[in-house]
Amino acid sequence: MSEEEEPTVAEIMETKVLTVDLNSTVKTCAKSMAKRGVSSAVIVQGRSAVGIVTERDLVVKVIADALDPAKVLVRDIMSTP
């Protein structure tokens, strides 16, 4: 890729998406996101994607409401299609 070309989606996308089980705690999810250095996690039930949790979800739905991340499940804060 030369300096003048824009990168393609394939060149910048992440191929190993972080997945977190539907029944995991927000604390577990946040730790996994931090460890991987990503800002979101796809929430799964078995092998099916059922939602997504983003850093914004953690801030707005947990931290801002002073909820305990060790007691809140990702299923309760995830965004769904």
C-alpha positions as CSV (number, residue, x, y, z in Angstrom):
1,M,0.0,0.0,0.0
2,S,1.5,3.4,-1.0
3,E,1.2,6.5,1.1
4,E,-1.5,7.9,-1.2
5,E,-3.9,4.9,-1.0
6,E,-6.5,4.5,1.6
7,P,-6.4,1.2,3.4
8,T,-9.1,-1.3,2.5
9,V,-11.5,-2.7,5.1
10,A,-9.8,-6.1,4.9
11,E,-6.5,-4.4,5.9
12,I,-7.8,-2.7,9.0
13,M,-10.6,-5.0,10.3
14,E,-10.2,-7.3,13.2
15,T,-10.8,-10.9,12.2
16,K,-10.9,-12.3,15.8
17,V,-13.9,-10.7,17.3
18,L,-14.2,-10.8,21.1
19,T,-17.3,-12.8,22.1
20,V,-18.8,-12.9,25.6
21,D,-21.5,-15.3,26.9
22,L,-24.9,-13.8,27.5
23,N,-24.8,-14.7,31.2
24,S,-21.4,-13.2,31.9
25,T,-21.1,-10.3,34.3
26,V,-20.3,-6.8,33.1
27,K,-17.0,-7.0,35.1
28,T,-15.9,-10.1,33.2
29,C,-16.8,-8.5,29.9
30,A,-15.0,-5.3,30.7
31,K,-11.9,-7.2,31.8
32,S,-11.9,-9.1,28.5
33,M,-12.3,-6.0,26.5
34,A,-9.4,-4.3,28.3
35,K,-7.2,-7.3,27.9
36,R,-7.8,-7.4,24.2
37,G,-7.6,-3.7,23.8
38,V,-11.0,-3.4,22.1
39,S,-14.0,-1.1,22.7
40,S,-16.8,-3.7,22.1
41,A,-17.7,-7.3,22.6
42,V,-20.2,-9.4,20.6
43,I,-22.6,-11.1,23.1
44,V,-23.4,-14.7,22.2
45,Q,-25.8,-17.4,23.3
46,G,-24.2,-20.7,22.3
47,R,-22.9,-20.0,18.8
48,S,-25.3,-17.3,17.9
49,A,-24.6,-13.6,18.2
50,V,-27.5,-11.9,20.2
51,G,-26.2,-8.5,21.0
52,I,-23.2,-6.2,21.5
53,V,-21.7,-4.3,24.5
54,T,-19.7,-1.2,23.9
55,E,-17.6,1.0,26.2
56,R,-20.4,3.5,26.0
57,D,-22.9,0.9,27.3
58,L,-20.6,0.3,30.2
59,V,-20.4,4.0,31.0
60,V,-24.0,5.0,30.5
61,K,-25.8,1.9,31.8
62,V,-23.5,0.8,34.6
63,I,-21.0,3.4,35.8
64,A,-23.4,6.4,35.5
65,D,-26.0,4.6,37.5
66,A,-23.5,3.4,40.1
67,L,-24.3,-0.2,39.5
68,D,-21.9,-3.0,40.6
69,P,-20.3,-4.5,37.5
70,A,-19.8,-7.8,39.3
71,K,-23.6,-8.1,39.8
72,V,-24.9,-6.8,36.5
73,L,-25.2,-9.3,33.5
74,V,-24.3,-8.3,30.0
75,R,-27.7,-9.5,28.9
76,D,-29.2,-6.6,30.9
77,I,-27.1,-3.8,29.2
78,M,-26.4,-5.1,25.7
79,S,-27.8,-3.5,22.6
80,T,-29.8,-5.8,20.3
81,P,-30.8,-5.7,16.7
